[in-house]
Structures are given as structure tokens and as C-alpha cells.
Amino acid sequence: MRMMISSIGQWFDRRLQLAAPVREIAEHPVPRNTASWWYVFGSAALVVFILQFVTGILLALVYVPSGAEAWSSLQALNHAVTLGWFIRAMHGWGSNFMVAIVLIHMVQVFLFGAYKFPRELTWILGVFLLLMTLGMAFSGQVLRFDQDAYWGLGIGASIASRVPILGPAIVKLMLGGPIIAGATLSRFFTLHVFVIPGLLIGFVCLHLLMVLKLGINEWPMPGRVVKRATYINDYHELTKKDGAPFVPYAVWKDMFFAAFIILAVAACAFYFGPFGPTGRPDPTIIQTVPKPDYFFLWLYALLSLLPPSLETPALLIGPVVVIAGLLLLPFLSGEGEKSWKRRPIAVLTVMLIAITLGTFTHLAGYTPWSPHMNAWSGDPVPDQFIHGTTALERQGALVFQVKQCRNCHSLGETGGQRGPSLDSVAVRLTQDQLIRQVIQGGGNMPAYGKNLSPAETTALVAFLETLHPKGQAPARDAARDVALGDQKQPGSER
């Protein structure tokens, strides 16, 4: 049997030439102090990614990326497919563990100075891997296509819409149209199953290649300073003097910790079960109190607590500054001390970020997603807004009431404060803009195009056009007025 296995292995090796590279990987020397429990998070993240890959394939065999079938297919996985609930739970909890492990790995690399020369590119690849891991987590939540997913995507589209110049194009690219619908799911399914995993695989391979070529970062001893002119020679001398082969000296700790993480994921999946789906997505049910998955809870709390005037600057400037800082870090601090014991600013930075994120995550359990959505939509529309209106406009007032618009908007100083007051909305928006806002949404407002019939939309907009102060004309489209004026000119070809 041994001879047969050996001959089969030789047959494949003659054609694939893999034995030498595998042997080189297994036997590459690592500093002995590096083979510690602090260096197991990178390999654990890789193992969890493989778990996500396998469970994702199994889920894709049943999941239907359709606005009409997505929710039902997840219900079938939960209740009809054998062990479907467990596979969904493994995939969901695996996502949580992967985000957590990647974050811990990034913090460990930062504190141990492993981003310094010559591992700048390794750090940059790690930053992109973190961003793509968060992208996988967000797109996976969207695919649940329940109330939380619908409103979470609506908030995400609202954030993207605030990007100067490119905002509308980004939203259209995200949603596949003006509203959240079947095309939206198809796009996020493609992102979640093909685009982001493909990028992850490519970046993981590059990341591992850099680790193999440059070696695993040595233990950060106080006083061992990184100098570009001498570091590479010093590292090779260290591995020759106090090095050990990766297999079996260091690999057993990686394998033990990875097995522990897989068992922890399985235990959470078995005990807590899968995430959702909650109720079917319905933009008219605004009291749904949606909550994102735990790794975005801090952002949820931050947006709830920020004044409206600070939301856009925080959303557009904050992420750019953070990502740019992470990418520039190895170039701004590529030499010097590695040990965290002699880098108090690095330790304080990590502690401050951890306390801030932990505090906001904790507050997310108490902070309403919109602080001013406690209006009672059953209050009748004030009489002054109905007096002297036509039948169509009164019908629009009824639509305004039935669709609970006043939960978000105030009218006559009563109602919600999530959105702007509508007392003079006809002065701010033209008829076409009102129609577009109702159907497509925008800002923090979801799209109601699929929840209103054409007749209801027409009546609602007719009522909204009456909301302007006395003596002040409603907003008009100047371009349309010019076009109508041209049509009335004598001798016009029209």
C-alpha cells in the first residue's frame, strides 16, 4: 500500500512539480519565539475563510437571489432542507468570527510592529483584506432580504448617495435601478458569491506569498530597532542562529487554535441557530427597528446620536481619513522600535479605539435607529391643509395618512422629525422632484415606488403640491416653463 501511494505521488509530482515548493513552505525557518500563541490569528482567519467558502457553496445550491423568492428560500433552508438551518448558522457565525479574528490579527500586527520595513506591502494587503471581509459581511446581511436587510441597505444607499458628483451613479450601481428590488439582490449575490470572494482569494494568496518571501515577523524584543540598511541581514542571521522549521515546530499551534475556532463556530451555530430572516421586507413598516450585525452596531449608534448636520461630513470624511491613515502607516513609521512596551502611543491608540467602538456598540442596544420616530400617525391631517382642496388632493391626504408618512415628517408642527417638515415642501421641490422622491427615495427616505399604485402616487403628489405658505407660489421647473412658452409662440412649428 505504501509503495502504491508513493508511486501515485511520484506520478503526480512529475507532472505538477509541487513537491519542492510544498517542502520549501513546510521547512522555511521561523524564529523560535515567533512560534507562539500570539501568531495564530492569521492562520485561523484563513481556516474560517475556507469554512465560509464551503458553507457558501452549499447555501448557493438552494438560495434564490430573487426579490420574490429570497425570503422563502431562506425559510426553506431553515425548516425544510436537512441541516439547512445548521449550515446557515455556520455561515452566519463564521462571518462574525472571521471579522473578529481579522480585526484581532490587525491589532496584533500593529502592536508588534510587523508593518514596518520590509513588510509594508504585507500590511497594505491586510488592510484591503479587512475591507473586503467587512464587504462580505455587509453583502451577506443584504442577501437575507428581511426587514433588517432592507432598511440596512436603504441606509447604505443613503450614505453612498451623499458622495459628491458620483453619489447617484453609485446608488444606481448598487441597487440596479431607482429602488431596492430583484435587480438589487442579483447584484449583491454576484458581489457576495463571485466578486469579493475572488478578490479575497487573490489577496490572500499574495499575502501568504509575502509572508513566505519576507518571513514571519520576529518577536518584538525591546531595544531591537528596525533599520532599513541592516534589517534583512539581521533577520536572516536570527533565523540561522535561532530558527526552526515551520512544520512541525510552529504549525501545531496554528492547527490547534484553528480547530478550536471551528468548534466554537459550530457550538454557536448549534446553540444560537441562524440569523433571521425576520419579517418580509416592507418599507411601509417603519417601526421595524432594524439592527445591523454586531460589527456595524457602532456605526448604527453613531448615526443615531450624531446631529443631522454632522452625518454627511462624518460619513464621507471619516472613512477616507481612517483608510488613508492605515495605508500610509508603514511609510510614516517604517523604522524604529517594534516592541509595544516602548511604543506607548500605539498602545493608547488601540485602547482608545477599542473603548470607543465598544461603547458605541453597547449604546446600540439602547439607541433608537431614529431618535425622533415616536409620532402617532393616527392623528388626523390638520384641517388647514385640507380646506379648499380638490377631491384628488383630499385623496392624496388620505394616502399620506394611510401610508404613515407623518411617522417621519411633521405637518402643522405635529409628527415625526426624522425627515424634514412638509409644511412648505412644495416651495422646495417641483412636481417632478416630488414624484421622484416618493418613487425612488433619497437621503434617509426609502423608495416607495413598489408600495404605491400610480393613482396613489398622483394623488399624494397633488396633495404635497398644496403645502406651501399663503402668498408664496410653489416651486416650478423653469426649463419646462421655457419649453411651454416656445410651444405657444406664434409661427412655431409645433
C-alpha positions in Angstrom: 0.0 0.0 0.0 2.8 2.4 0.9 4.6 1.7 -2.4 1.4 2.2 -4.3 0.8 5.6 -2.6 4.4 6.6 -3.2 4.2 5.7 -6.9 0.9 7.7 -7.3 2.5 10.6 -5.6 5.6 10.5 -7.8 3.3 10.3 -10.9 1.5 13.5 -10.0 4.8 15.2 -8.9 6.4 14.6 -12.2 3.6 16.4 -13.9 2.7 19.1 -11.4 6.2 19.7 -9.8 4.6 20.5 -6.4 6.8 18.5 -4.0 9.7 21.0 -4.0 7.5 24.2 -3.3 5.5 22.3 -0.6 8.7 21.1 1.0 10.1 24.7 0.9 6.9 26.1 2.5 6.9 23.4 5.2 10.6 23.7 6.0 11.0 27.5 5.8 12.6 28.7 9.1 10.9 30.9 11.6 12.3 32.5 14.7 11.6 30.2 17.7 10.0 33.0 19.7 7.6 33.7 16.8 6.0 30.2 17.2 3.8 31.5 20.0 0.0 31.7 20.6 0.2 35.4 19.6 0.9 34.4 16.0 -2.1 32.0 15.3 -4.7 34.5 14.3 -3.7 34.8 10.6 -3.9 31.1 10.0 -7.2 31.0 11.9 -8.7 33.7 9.7 -7.6 31.6 6.6 -9.3 28.5 8.0 -12.5 30.4 8.8 -12.5 31.8 5.2 -12.3 28.2 3.9 -15.3 27.3 6.1 -17.2 30.3 4.6 -16.3 29.2 1.1 -17.6 25.7 1.7 -20.8 26.6 3.5 -21.4 29.4 1.0 -21.4 26.9 -1.9 -23.9 24.7 -0.1 -26.2 27.6 0.6 -26.0 28.8 -3.0 -27.4 25.5 -4.2 -30.7 26.4 -2.5 -30.8 30.2 -2.2 -32.7 32.1 -4.9 -31.4 35.6 -5.5 -34.9 37.0 -6.4 -36.9 39.6 -4.6 -39.9 37.2 -4.7 -38.1 34.1 -3.6 -35.1 35.0 -1.5 -37.0 35.2 1.8 -38.9 31.9 1.0 -35.7 30.1 0.1 -34.1 31.0 3.4 -37.2 29.8 5.2 -36.9 26.5 3.3 -33.3 26.2 4.4 -34.3 26.8 8.0 -37.2 24.4 8.1 -37.3 22.1 5.0 -33.8 21.2 4.0 -32.0 18.7 6.2 -29.4 20.5 8.3 -30.1 23.6 6.2 -30.5 25.7 9.4 -27.2 24.4 10.7 -25.3 25.3 7.5 -26.9 28.8 7.6 -25.9 29.2 11.2 -22.3 28.0 10.5 -22.1 30.5 7.7 -23.5 33.4 9.7 -21.4 32.7 12.8 -18.4 32.0 10.7 -18.8 35.6 9.3 -18.8 37.0 12.8 -15.8 35.1 13.8 -13.9 36.0 10.7 -14.4 39.7 11.2 -13.4 39.4 14.8 -10.3 37.3 14.0 -9.1 39.6 11.2 -9.5 42.6 13.5 -7.6 41.0 16.3 -4.9 39.9 13.8 -4.6 43.5 12.5 -4.2 44.8 16.1 -1.6 42.2 16.9 0.4 43.1 13.8 0.1 46.8 14.7 1.3 46.3 18.3 4.1 44.0 17.3 5.4 46.4 14.6 5.0 43.8 11.9 4.0 46.5 9.4 7.5 48.1 9.4 10.2 47.6 6.8 10.2 45.4 4.7 6.6 44.2 5.3 4.9 47.4 4.1 3.1 45.7 1.3 2.0 42.8 3.6 0.3 45.3 5.8 -1.4 47.1 2.9 -2.7 43.8 1.6 -4.0 43.1 5.1 -5.9 46.4 5.1 -7.6 45.5 1.9 -8.4 42.1 3.2 -10.1 43.7 6.3 -12.2 46.0 4.0 -13.2 43.0 1.8 -14.1 41.0 4.9 -16.4 43.8 6.0 -17.8 44.0 2.5 -18.6 40.2 2.6 -20.3 40.7 5.9 -22.5 43.6 4.7 -23.4 41.9 1.4 -24.3 38.7 3.2 -26.7 40.6 5.5 -28.4 42.1 2.4 -29.0 38.6 1.0 -31.2 37.8 3.9 -33.6 40.3 2.4 -35.7 40.7 5.5 -36.7 44.0 7.3 -33.3 44.5 8.8 -31.6 43.8 5.4 -34.0 46.2 3.5 -33.5 49.1 5.9 -29.8 48.4 6.3 -29.4 48.6 2.5 -31.5 51.7 2.5 -29.2 53.4 5.0 -26.2 52.1 3.0 -27.6 53.6 -0.2 -28.3 56.8 1.7 -24.7 57.0 2.7 -23.5 56.3 -0.9 -25.9 59.0 -2.3 -24.1 61.7 -0.3 -20.8 61.2 -2.2 -20.3 64.4 -4.3 -20.9 64.1 -8.0 -20.7 60.3 -8.1 -23.4 59.6 -5.5 -26.4 59.0 -7.8 -24.3 56.7 -10.1 -23.0 54.7 -7.1 -26.6 54.2 -5.8 -27.8 53.1 -9.2 -24.8 50.7 -9.5 -25.6 49.3 -6.0 -29.4 48.9 -6.5 -29.6 48.1 -10.1 -32.2 50.8 -10.6 -34.0 53.5 -8.6 -35.5 51.2 -5.9 -34.5 48.2 -3.9 -35.8 45.2 -5.9 -34.9 41.9 -7.5 -32.1 43.5 -9.5 -30.6 44.7 -6.2 -30.4 41.1 -4.9 -28.8 39.9 -8.1 -26.1 42.4 -7.8 -25.3 41.7 -4.2 -25.5 38.0 -4.8 -22.8 38.5 -7.5 -20.7 40.6 -5.2 -21.0 38.2 -2.3 -20.5 34.9 -4.2 -18.2 35.9 -7.1 -16.5 39.3 -6.9 -15.5 39.7 -3.3 -14.5 36.1 -2.7 -12.5 36.2 -5.9 -10.7 39.3 -4.7 -10.2 37.7 -1.3 -8.6 34.6 -2.8 -6.2 36.7 -4.9 -5.2 39.0 -2.0 -4.9 36.0 0.4 -2.5 34.3 -2.0 -0.5 37.5 -2.3 -0.5 38.0 1.4 0.8 34.4 2.0 3.4 34.8 -0.7 4.7 38.0 1.1 4.8 36.1 4.4 6.8 33.3 2.9 9.2 35.5 1.0 9.9 38.0 3.8 9.5 35.6 6.7 7.3 35.8 9.8 7.9 38.8 12.0 10.3 38.1 14.8 9.2 38.6 18.4 9.4 42.3 19.2 12.2 42.5 21.7 12.6 45.9 23.4 15.7 47.6 22.0 15.7 45.6 18.8 15.3 48.5 16.4 14.4 48.2 12.7 16.9 49.8 10.3 16.4 49.6 6.5 20.2 49.1 5.9 20.7 46.2 8.2 17.3 44.6 9.0 17.2 41.9 6.3 20.7 40.6 7.1 19.9 40.7 10.8 16.7 38.7 10.2 18.5 36.0 8.2 21.1 35.8 10.9 18.4 35.4 13.5 16.7 32.5 11.6 20.0 30.7 11.1 21.0 31.1 14.8 17.6 30.7 16.5 15.3 29.4 13.8 13.1 26.3 13.5 11.2 24.8 10.5 7.6 25.9 10.3 6.5 22.2 10.2 6.3 20.8 12.7 7.7 23.3 15.2 5.1 26.1 14.7 2.2 24.6 12.7 0.7 22.6 15.6 -0.3 25.7 17.5 -1.9 27.1 14.3 -3.8 23.8 13.8 -4.9 23.6 17.4 -6.2 27.1 17.5 -7.9 26.8 14.1 -9.7 23.6 15.3 -10.8 25.4 18.5 -12.2 28.2 16.4 -14.1 25.8 14.1 -15.6 24.1 17.2 -16.5 27.4 18.7 -18.3 28.4 15.4 -20.1 25.0 15.4 -21.1 25.4 19.1 -22.5 28.9 18.5 -24.4 27.7 15.4 -25.9 24.8 17.2 -26.9 26.8 20.3 -28.0 30.1 18.8 -29.1 29.0 15.4 -29.0 31.0 12.2 -29.6 34.8 11.8 -33.1 35.5 10.6 -34.7 36.1 8.3 -37.0 38.3 10.2 -40.2 39.7 8.6 -40.6 40.2 4.9 -39.2 43.5 3.7 -41.8 46.2 3.7 -40.8 49.9 3.5 -44.2 51.0 4.9 -43.4 49.3 8.3 -41.1 52.0 9.6 -41.4 50.8 13.3 -39.3 47.7 12.4 -36.3 49.0 14.5 -33.7 47.4 12.2 -30.3 46.4 13.6 -27.2 45.6 11.7 -24.9 42.7 12.6 -22.6 43.3 15.5 -19.6 44.6 13.6 -21.7 47.5 12.3 -23.5 48.3 15.5 -21.1 51.0 16.4 -21.9 52.8 13.2 -25.6 52.4 13.8 -25.3 54.1 17.2 -23.0 56.8 15.9 -25.5 57.8 13.2 -28.4 57.7 15.7 -26.6 60.1 18.1 -24.9 62.5 15.6 -26.8 65.7 14.8 -28.1 65.7 11.2 -25.7 68.4 10.2 -22.7 66.2 11.1 -23.9 63.0 9.5 -22.6 63.7 6.0 -19.1 65.0 7.0 -18.7 62.1 9.4 -19.7 59.5 6.7 -17.7 61.0 3.9 -14.6 62.3 5.6 -14.1 59.8 8.5 -13.7 56.6 6.5 -11.3 58.2 4.0 -9.1 59.5 6.8 -9.0 56.2 8.6 -8.3 54.1 5.5 -5.6 56.6 4.3 -4.0 56.5 7.7 -3.9 52.7 7.7 -2.4 52.6 4.2 0.2 55.3 5.0 1.2 53.9 8.4 4.2 51.7 7.2 5.6 54.6 5.2 5.3 57.1 8.1 6.6 54.7 10.7 8.6 52.1 8.8 11.7 52.1 11.1 12.4 52.2 14.8 11.2 50.3 17.8 8.8 47.3 17.3 8.1 46.3 20.9 4.7 47.6 22.2 6.4 48.1 25.6 8.3 51.0 24.2 5.5 52.4 22.0 3.0 53.9 24.4 1.3 55.9 21.8 0.5 52.7 19.8 -0.9 51.1 22.9 -3.0 54.1 23.9 -4.3 54.3 20.3 -5.5 50.7 20.4 -7.1 51.2 23.8 -8.9 54.4 22.7 -10.3 52.8 19.6 -11.3 49.6 21.4 -13.1 51.6 24.2 -14.8 53.9 21.6 -16.1 51.0 19.4 -17.1 49.0 22.5 -19.0 52.0 24.0 -20.9 52.7 20.7 -21.6 49.0 20.2 -23.1 48.9 23.8 -25.1 52.1 23.1 -26.6 50.5 20.0 -28.6 48.2 22.3 -30.4 51.3 23.7 -30.2 53.9 21.0 -33.2 54.0 18.6 -32.3 53.9 15.0 -34.1 57.2 14.5 -34.3 59.2 17.7 -37.5 61.1 16.6 -39.8 58.5 15.2 -42.3 58.3 18.0 -45.0 60.3 16.2 -48.6 59.0 16.2 -49.6 58.7 12.6 -53.2 58.2 13.6 -53.6 61.9 14.3 -55.7 63.5 11.5 -54.2 65.8 9.0 -54.8 69.4 10.3 -57.9 71.0 8.8 -56.0 74.0 7.4 -54.1 71.6 5.0 -57.4 70.2 3.6 -59.7 73.2 3.5 -60.4 74.3 -0.1 -58.6 71.3 -1.7 -59.9 69.3 -4.7 -61.1 65.7 -4.5 -57.8 64.5 -5.9 -55.8 66.4 -3.3 -58.0 65.1 -0.4 -57.4 61.6 -1.7 -53.7 62.4 -1.5 -54.1 63.5 2.1 -55.7 60.1 2.8 -52.8 58.3 1.2 -50.5 60.5 3.2 -52.3 59.3 6.3 -52.6 55.6 5.5 -49.0 55.2 4.5 -47.9 56.7 7.8 -45.8 59.5 6.3 -46.2 61.5 9.5 -44.1 59.0 11.4 -41.1 60.6 9.8 -42.4 64.0 8.7 -44.1 66.7 10.7 -47.1 68.7 9.3 -48.5 71.6 11.2 -45.9 71.2 14.0 -47.1 67.6 14.7 -45.4 64.4 13.6 -42.0 62.8 13.3 -38.7 64.6 13.0 -36.7 62.0 11.2 -37.3 63.7 7.9 -37.8 67.4 7.1 -41.1 69.2 7.8 -43.5 69.2 4.9 -45.4 72.4 5.7 -43.6 74.1 2.8 -42.3 71.2 0.7 -44.0 72.5 -2.4 -41.7 75.5 -2.3 -38.5 73.4 -2.1 -39.4 70.7 -4.7 -41.1 70.8 -8.1 -43.7 68.3 -9.2 -41.2 66.1 -10.9 -38.9 66.2 -7.9 -41.7 65.2 -5.6 -42.6 62.3 -7.8 -39.0 61.2 -8.0 -38.6 61.5 -4.2 -41.7 59.4 -3.5 -40.9 56.7 -6.0 -37.1 56.5 -5.8 -36.5 57.8 -2.3 -33.3 59.6 -1.4 -31.3 60.7 1.6 -32.7 58.7 4.6 -36.1 58.1 2.9 -36.7 54.7 1.4 -38.2 54.2 -2.1 -42.0 53.7 -2.1 -42.3 53.0 -5.8 -43.4 49.4 -5.3 -45.8 50.2 -2.4 -47.9 52.9 -4.1 -50.0 52.5 -7.2 -49.8 55.1 -9.9 -53.1 56.6 -8.8 -51.9 56.8 -5.2 -48.6 58.5 -6.3 -50.5 61.0 -8.4 -52.9 61.8 -5.5 -50.1 62.1 -2.9 -48.0 64.4 -5.1 -51.1 66.5 -5.8 -51.6 66.9 -2.0 -47.9 67.7 -1.4 -48.1 70.4 -4.1 -50.7 72.3 -1.9 -48.2 72.5 1.0 -46.8 76.0 0.6 -47.3 79.2 2.6 -50.1 81.6 1.6 -49.0 84.2 -0.9 -45.9 82.1 -2.0 -46.1 80.2 -5.2 -45.0 76.6 -5.4 -41.7 75.7 -7.0 -41.8 75.3 -10.8 -39.4 73.8 -13.3 -38.0 76.8 -15.3 -36.9 74.6 -18.2 -40.5 73.2 -18.6 -41.9 76.8 -18.5 -39.5 77.8 -21.2 -40.5 74.8 -23.3 -44.2 75.5 -22.8 -43.6 79.2 -23.8 -41.9 78.1 -27.0 -44.9 76.0 -27.9 -47.2 79.0 -27.6 -45.0 81.3 -29.8 -46.8 82.4 -33.0 -45.4 80.6 -36.0 -44.0 77.8 -34.0 -43.5 74.6 -36.0 -45.2 72.8 -33.1 
